[in-house]
Amino acid sequence: MAGDTIDLAADEARSDRPKKNCIAVVETRAFLAECIRQSMQESFTPFQVLTYSDTGELRSGLSTVSPKLVLLSMEENAREVTNALQFLSQNLPTVPVVVLSGRNDVELARVAIGNGAKGFIPVTTGFKIVLEAVRFVLSGGTYVPTDCLFPAKGSAGQVNTLGASITTRELAIVRAIQQGKSNKIIAYELNMCESTVKVHLRNIMKKMGAKNRTDVAIKAQKSYLPERAAPSPLTIAA
């Protein structure tokens, strides 16, 4: 009985301890996990960067840590990414998740954002851009690279695949969203009220079957766009 009492007291003491704020890196490959951890730790000193082999191990550690962001580094398997994101949305519903991918994959980006990820970062992205993208997500934004939003160079003559139901004004709004512009900026540039932009955006999302403005940009990536200079990596306003 005395032993049980001591154990219970110890459990209560542990539960009262403040949890450490952290950035959680989920990566099954130990070497890559440590590389990511070490490269990020210096740039995110307010947080402790911790590594976990899978989402189950992360959940087991929630008694001692409080993740502020999860960096999900996985093989390019859409089903595994979907399962992991759904697991995280159930266990950490308020914590933003960024998917770290081995390549620029439009379909995988769509799967990730469609299942609640707040960021999609290919490992081909420059290190400084990765850091800024993570900071942007931590501050409440959503990030995807322009390679996943714009057609490849030379596709200027591509037919608009958004459908005849998308009006000229709505198409202008879609293109502005692809450029990462906020509703306020879109309203100013198109000479309309911000509330009108929101109405158009709701109609666009309904017509395109999109869940949010980021999904609109991704679904529109095959649409006609006039040829232009290659844009810099894109951050999309929350």
C-alpha positions in Angstrom: 0.0 0.0 0.0 2.8 2.4 0.9 4.5 1.7 -2.4 1.2 2.4 -4.2 0.9 5.7 -2.4 4.4 6.7 -3.4 3.8 5.8 -7.0 0.6 7.8 -7.1 2.3 10.8 -5.6 5.1 10.6 -8.1 2.6 10.4 -11.0 0.8 13.5 -9.7 4.1 15.3 -9.3 5.0 14.4 -12.9 1.6 15.6 -14.2 2.1 19.0 -12.5 5.4 19.6 -14.2 5.4 22.3 -16.9 5.6 20.8 -20.4 8.5 21.8 -22.6 7.6 23.7 -25.8 9.0 21.9 -28.7 9.1 21.5 -32.5 8.5 17.8 -33.1 10.2 16.1 -36.0 8.7 12.8 -37.1 11.2 10.8 -39.2 11.7 7.1 -39.2 15.3 7.3 -40.5 17.5 8.0 -37.5 20.3 9.7 -39.4 18.0 12.1 -41.3 16.0 12.8 -38.1 19.2 13.9 -36.3 20.4 16.0 -39.3 17.0 17.8 -39.4 17.1 18.3 -35.6 20.6 19.7 -35.5 20.1 22.0 -38.5 16.9 23.5 -37.1 17.8 23.8 -33.4 20.0 26.8 -33.6 17.4 28.8 -35.6 14.5 28.0 -33.2 16.1 28.5 -29.8 12.9 29.4 -28.0 11.8 25.8 -28.7 13.5 22.4 -28.2 13.6 20.5 -31.4 12.9 16.8 -30.7 12.8 13.8 -32.9 10.3 10.9 -33.0 10.4 7.7 -35.1 6.6 7.8 -35.7 3.4 9.5 -34.7 2.8 6.9 -32.1 6.0 7.7 -30.3 5.1 11.4 -30.5 1.7 10.7 -28.8 3.4 8.8 -26.0 5.6 11.8 -25.3 2.8 14.3 -25.0 2.8 14.0 -21.2 6.1 15.9 -21.0 6.2 18.1 -24.1 3.9 20.5 -25.8 4.5 20.6 -29.6 4.0 24.0 -31.2 4.6 22.5 -34.7 5.1 19.0 -36.2 7.5 18.5 -39.1 6.3 15.3 -40.8 9.2 13.9 -42.9 8.0 10.8 -44.8 8.5 8.7 -47.9 6.4 9.8 -50.9 3.4 7.6 -50.1 0.1 9.5 -50.2 -1.7 6.9 -48.1 0.9 7.0 -45.3 0.9 10.8 -45.4 -2.9 10.9 -45.2 -3.0 8.4 -42.3 -0.3 10.3 -40.4 -2.1 13.7 -40.9 -5.4 12.2 -39.8 -3.8 10.7 -36.7 -2.2 14.1 -35.8 -5.5 16.0 -36.4 -7.2 13.7 -33.9 -4.4 13.8 -31.3 -3.0 17.3 -31.8 -6.0 19.2 -33.4 -4.6 22.7 -32.8 -0.9 22.0 -33.7 0.1 23.0 -37.3 1.8 20.3 -39.3 4.3 20.8 -42.1 5.0 17.9 -44.5 8.6 17.6 -45.6 8.7 15.8 -49.0 11.4 14.2 -51.1 10.3 16.0 -54.2 7.9 18.7 -55.7 4.8 16.6 -56.1 1.6 18.5 -57.0 -0.7 15.6 -56.1 1.1 14.9 -52.8 0.9 18.6 -51.9 -2.8 18.5 -52.6 -3.2 15.4 -50.4 -1.2 17.0 -47.6 -3.1 20.4 -47.6 -6.4 18.7 -48.2 -5.8 16.6 -45.0 -5.0 19.6 -42.8 -1.3 20.2 -43.3 -0.3 23.9 -43.0 2.8 23.5 -45.1 4.3 21.4 -47.8 8.1 21.7 -48.3 10.2 19.7 -50.8 13.7 18.9 -49.6 14.9 20.5 -52.8 14.0 23.9 -51.2 16.9 26.1 -49.9 17.6 25.8 -46.2 16.9 29.5 -45.5 13.6 29.3 -47.3 12.7 26.2 -45.2 13.4 28.1 -42.0 11.3 31.1 -43.1 8.5 28.7 -44.2 8.4 27.0 -40.8 8.4 30.4 -39.1 5.5 31.5 -41.3 3.5 28.4 -40.4 4.3 29.0 -36.7 2.8 32.5 -37.0 -0.4 31.1 -38.5 0.2 31.0 -42.2 0.2 28.3 -44.9 3.1 27.6 -47.2 3.5 25.8 -50.5 6.1 26.4 -53.1 5.2 28.0 -56.4 6.4 24.8 -58.3 3.3 23.2 -56.9 1.0 26.0 -58.0 2.1 27.2 -61.4 2.4 25.3 -64.7 5.8 24.5 -66.0 7.5 27.1 -68.3 6.2 26.9 -71.8 2.6 26.0 -70.9 1.2 29.5 -71.6 -1.0 28.1 -74.4 -2.6 25.6 -72.1 -6.4 25.6 -72.1 -8.2 26.9 -69.0 -9.3 23.7 -67.2 -11.3 25.5 -64.4 -14.5 25.2 -66.4 -16.9 27.5 -68.1 -18.7 28.1 -64.8 -15.8 30.2 -63.5 -16.4 33.8 -64.5 -13.7 36.2 -65.7 -13.9 38.1 -62.4 -13.6 34.8 -60.4 -10.6 33.7 -62.6 -8.9 37.0 -61.7 -9.4 36.3 -58.0 -8.1 32.7 -58.5 -4.9 34.1 -60.1 -4.5 36.6 -57.3 -4.8 33.8 -54.7 -2.1 31.9 -56.6 0.1 34.9 -56.1 -0.5 34.8 -52.4 -2.5 38.0 -52.2 -4.8 38.6 -49.3 -8.5 39.4 -49.7 -7.8 43.1 -48.8 -5.2 43.4 -51.6 -7.4 41.6 -54.1 -10.3 43.9 -53.3 -8.1 47.0 -53.8 -6.6 45.8 -57.1 -10.0 44.7 -58.6 -11.8 47.7 -57.3 -14.4 45.9 -55.2 -15.3 45.5 -51.5 -13.5 43.0 -49.4 -16.8 41.4 -48.5 -17.5 41.0 -52.3 -14.2 39.2 -52.6 -15.2 36.8 -49.9 -18.5 36.1 -51.6 -16.7 35.4 -54.9 -14.2 33.1 -53.0 -17.0 31.1 -51.5 -18.5 30.6 -55.0 -15.1 29.7 -56.4 -14.5 27.1 -53.6 -17.9 25.6 -54.3 -17.4 25.4 -58.0 -13.9 23.9 -57.7 -14.7 21.6 -54.8 -11.9 23.3 -52.8 -11.7 23.3 -49.0 -9.8 26.5 -48.6 -7.9 29.2 -50.5 -4.7 27.1 -50.6 -6.7 24.2 -52.2 -8.1 26.7 -54.7 -4.5 27.6 -55.7 -3.4 24.0 -56.0 -6.5 22.9 -58.0 -5.9 25.8 -60.4 -2.3 25.0 -61.1 -3.2 23.5 -64.5 -5.3 26.4 -65.6 -4.2 28.9 -68.3 -1.8 31.5 -67.0 0.0 34.1 -69.2 3.7 33.4 -69.5 5.8 35.4 -66.9 9.1 35.4 -65.2 9.5 32.5 -62.7 8.2 33.7 -59.3 9.9 33.3 -56.1 8.7 30.6 -53.6 5.2 31.5 -52.4 3.8 32.0 -49.0 0.0 32.1 -48.9 -1.7 34.4 -46.4 -3.7 32.7 -43.7 
